[in-house]
């Protein structure tokens, strides 16, 4: 019953971590480039028939691939 969205965080010098966050309003419709809401943005890349990669926008060297 929640609106859960994937986000990527980095605290200090530690590694990036994935989170599921509940977002109740329409704050994800317009995300400014300097906003802390960019943690919800990922670039999707598909290679071949079944390789998909999601790359974090604020942390470009961090990605998850299937």
Protein Blocks (a to p, Z undefined) as FASTA:
>chain_A
ZZcddddddehjbccdddddddfblmlmpccfkbmklmmpccdddehjlbccdddfklmm
bccdZZ
